Amino acid sequence: MQTIIETINLSKTVAAPEGELTILKNVSMSISEGSSVAIVGSSGSGKSTLLGLLAGLDTPSAGKVIMDGEDFSTLDEDGRALVRAGRVGFVFQSFQLVHGLSALENVMLPMELAGQDDARERAQQILAQVGLSQRGGHYPAQLSGGEQQRVAIARAFAVQPKILFADEPTGNLDQKTGASIIELLFNMNNHSKTTLVLVTHDNNLANQCGVHYQLEAGQLV
């Protein structure tokens, strides 16, 4: 399979009161198009930092990230955003919905930003796919945690991304709700044939991925 994300000797250090702190050190990995990848490790191992670097949301101290043939080290912040546009979707632990917008409007938002003419129709279709066709007019505060995460998943898949990044997508949910979100996430991913890259503490979630990368103290093991 074709490689869609590659890292070469990726490192991240930050200044700390006690001196320079190494968060990631010489991480080299390759992610194939259409695969499902879990990045696991204990708290503080560098998982979320790695996810942010893979997505081009942050810049490394050393090394490279190459996404879909684009070398992030040659791009500024606007250039990385252009690479992500239409190619990347995100699902976060804290849902990250816009509270002043309804569920339908939240799903429409990335499509409208991309200039899609059929944003409303497409959003209604994808809300139906996640089982929320009757909740489109409700605002995030009127939805349960599980429903908010379903809206977030619908929004992430709305632009039909090549890559979906998920950061602890079940972290704020109870076990039963989390299990239903896991099932939905993988069903949507299989249907869309998206490359899924997720960070998780949830072994049930990680075990459904085809590839596991484990981080310990910022290094792959």
HELIX and SHEET records of a PDB file:
HELIX    1   1 LYS A   47  LEU A   54  1                                   8    
HELIX    2   2 PHE A   72  THR A   74  5                                   3    
HELIX    3   3 GLU A   77  ARG A   84  1                                   8    
HELIX    4   4 ALA A  103  LEU A  113  1                                  11    
HELIX    5   5 ALA A  119  GLN A  129  1                                  11    
HELIX    6   6 PRO A  140  GLN A  142  5                                   3    
HELIX    7   7 GLY A  145  ALA A  158  1                                  14    
HELIX    8   8 GLN A  175  SER A  192  1                                  18    
HELIX    9   9 ASN A  203  ALA A  206  1                                   4    
SHEET    1   A 4 GLY A  19  SER A  32  0                                        
SHEET    2   A 4 THR A   3  ALA A  16 -1                                        
SHEET    3   A 4 ALA A  62  MET A  67 -1                                        
SHEET    4   A 4 GLU A  70  ASP A  71 -1                                        
SHEET    1   B 6 VAL A  88  PHE A  92  0                                        
SHEET    2   B 6 ILE A 163  ASP A 167  1                                        
SHEET    3   B 6 THR A 195  VAL A 199  1                                        
SHEET    4   B 6 SER A  36  VAL A  40  1                                        
SHEET    5   B 6 VAL A 211  GLU A 216  1                                        
SHEET    6   B 6 GLN A 219  LEU A 220 -1                                        
END                                                                             
